[in-house]
Amino acid sequence: VVSIQSISKVFTAALVMSEKGSVFIQEKIGVNATGAAFNSIVAIEQHNGSALNPFVNAGAIQTTSWVKAEDSRERWAKISANMSAYAGRNLQLNELVYDSEVNDNKRNQAISKILDAYGRMGSDPLEATTVYTKQCSLNVSVHDLAVMGATIANHGINPVTQLRVIDAKYTPKIMAVMAIAGLYDNSGDWLYSTGLPAKSGVGGGIIAIVPGRFCIAVVSPPLDDFGNSVRGQLAIKYIVEKLGLNTYQ
């Protein structure tokens, strides 16, 4: 079991997309690669306050701020319930991880303040940053990640519970952003090698989706310089090659 970390960004973006539509994500947050580090402040200024996509920290915090809620408690309840629906079970908060990260998130707080100055935030910036930190601290197993990714692969229906979690019209949009920015600054090389939309997290997890079929999930914490699981990438690339899963082949 590990904390979900940045893989959570996929499912909160999907939640906001369900509430506000895919055009909102495209126009308000963006769907382009940043060409900068995942926690870059400079990238926001260079693009007139645009986060560019919901999978860098700026875009993820902004996305969290736009979840429809009256306050932070309701926002957190909706986000955690949404991710639990993807997993098919109630996911639990890792209090130790959360306590550590919430006391060391000054850079993310700065990012949220800059976005707020540009009028990009949907709620109080510091509150949104705290909720974002909490969503990254949910515990998941590799089985949870596989089911969560498979729900997207299965056009929005959880393959375990058979419940629809998101409208099928949104899953191609989510996978498109995963292809663009799912593995931080290494997203282009990843797509070039595998042809699969994927998302990684610094907890060591990776989900790689074979559209319409299934999800490959891996948890292996040692990370490369980009923040992606070293062995996880190798394992998925091996499976893709052996089973001929590259979507461009």
N, C-alpha and C positions, 0 to 999 in steps of 0.2 A: 504494500500500500504506500502510495506517495501523494503529495499534494498536486492538484491538477495544474496549477500555475497557468501559463499562457494558453493552454488548450481550452480553458474556460472561455476565452474570448470568442471562440466559434459559436458557442451556444447562447451567450448573451447577445451577440450580433444577430443570431437567428431569432431571438425573442423580440428584439426591437424591430426587426424586419417584419415579423408577424403582426406587431402592433401598429406599425407606421408605414409598412410597405418597402419594397426594395429600392424605389426611387429615393426615398428619404435617406437611406444609407449611402447611396451613390452621391447625392447632392449635398447632404449636410456633413457627412464624415469623409467620404471618398472611397475609391476602390483601386487606387494606383499605388505602385511601389514607391517608397520614399527615397531610395538611394542613400539612406542614412541609417545609423544605428537605431535599434528598436526603441530606445529611450531618449532619442534625440530631441533637444529643445530647439536647436538651430533650424531643423527641418520645418518646424511650425512657423517660424518667422520668415523663412525663405518662401513659404507658400501662403503668405497672407492669412495665417491663422488656421489653415486647413491641416487636419491630422493626416490626411491622405488615405488611410485605410483603417479598419477597425481592429487590426491585429498588431499594430505597433502600440506602445503604451498610451500615447496621446489619444489615438483613436479608440482604444479600449475603454479608457476612463470616460471619454466623451460618450461612447455608446452606453456605458453603465448609467450615465447621468440622464439619458433619454428614456430609460425604462419607466413606463407610466406608474406613478406612485405618489401618494400624498406626503410621504416622509421616508427617511432612510430605512426604518424598520420594515415598511411595506415593500420598499424596493428590494431589500435583501431577501425577504420572504419569497417574492416572485422569482428572483434570480435563482435561489437555491432550489425552489420547487421545480423550476424549469429544467435545471440540470439533472435533478433527480428523476424527472420524467424521461429524459433521454437515457439515463442509466437503468431505468426500470426498478429502482429502489431508492430509499432515502439516503442521500449522501450526507456525511457528517463533517463538521468543521474541525480542522486540526488546530486546536487552540494554541499549541506551542509555535507552530509556523506563523499563525496569524499575529500573535503577540510580538514575535520577532520582527515581522515585516511591517506591521503598522507603526512600530517605533523607529523604523529606518526607511521611511518612504518620502523623504524631503524632496527628492528630485521629481517624483510623481506629483507631489503637491505643487511644486513650481510649474510643472507642465499644465496641471489643471487650472492654475491661476492665469497662465498666459492664454489658454483657450477661452477662459471666461472673459478676459479682457477683449478678446475678439468677438464675443457674443456667441460662442459656439456651444456652450454648456446648457444642458436641460435642467440642471438642478445646482445646488450649492457645490462649488468645486471641491472643497475639502471633504464634504459628506460623500460625494461621488467617489473620491479617491479612497476613502475608508471602505466603502462597499466593494469597490473594485479589488482592494487588497484582500477582503474577506472571501470574495468569490474565487480568488486564486488559491485560497487555503483549504478548499474542500478536499477531503481524502478520496482517492479513487484507486481501484485495483486495475490491473491490465484487462480483466474481464469487463469492468465498468466502461473503460475506454473503448473496448471493442464494440460493446452494445451501443454506446453513444454515437460512435462513428457509423455503425451499421444502420442506425436510425436515419441518418442523412442519406446513406447509400440506398436505403429502402424507401426513398421518396417521402420520408417524413413519418413513417410508421415504425414504431419500436418493434423489432422482430421477436422480442421476448414477451412483452405485455400485449402486443398487437394493437396498442393504442396509437392514434395519430397524435404526434407532438407538434408538427409544423405542416403547413400546407405544402403539397408537392411542388407547387410553382416556385417556391423559394429555395429549394435545395440546390438547383443548379447555380443560383446566385451565390450561395454560401460556398459551394465548392470552387467557384471561379475565384473568389477572394482567397481561399486557401491556396490555390495554385499560384496566385500572384505574390502572396506574402506570408505563407504558412511556416516557413523555416527561416525566419529572420532574413539576414543578408545573404543566406545561401539558397534562397527560394528558387532562383533561376537555375542553378546547377542541379538542384534536386529534381525539378520538373524535367530538365533536359535528360537526366539519367533514368527517371522512373515513369514519367508521364502521369503521375498520380497527384491529385490534390491532397495536401497533408497539413498537419499542424503539430508543432512541437511545444514543449514546455521545459523550463529549467529544472523541473522535478525529475526529468529523465524520460518522460513519456513522449510518444509519437503516435498519432493516428494517421493512417494513409487510407484513403477511400477509393475503392474500385466501384465507380458509379453503377447503380442498378444491381450490384452483386453483394459486396460485403466490405468490411473494414479490417485492415491489418493493424493491430495495436501492439506496441512494444513498450516496456518499461525497463530502462537500464541507465542509471544516473550518471555515469561518467560522460562529460560533455566535451564537445570540441570548442574551438574559439568563437563560434557563432552562437553557442548556447544550445546546440542540438546533441542528442544522444549519439555517441560514436557507434556503439554496437547496434543500437536501434536502427540507424540508417543502413548499416551493412546487412542486417538481417532482412529488412524490408526489400532492399535492392536485390538480395539473393532470391527471395520469394518471387518478386516481380519477374526476374529473369527466368527462373525455372518454370513458372506457370504462364509466362507470356501475358502479363497483366498490363503492360504499358498501353494506355488508352489511345496512343497515337500509332500503334502498330496495326 
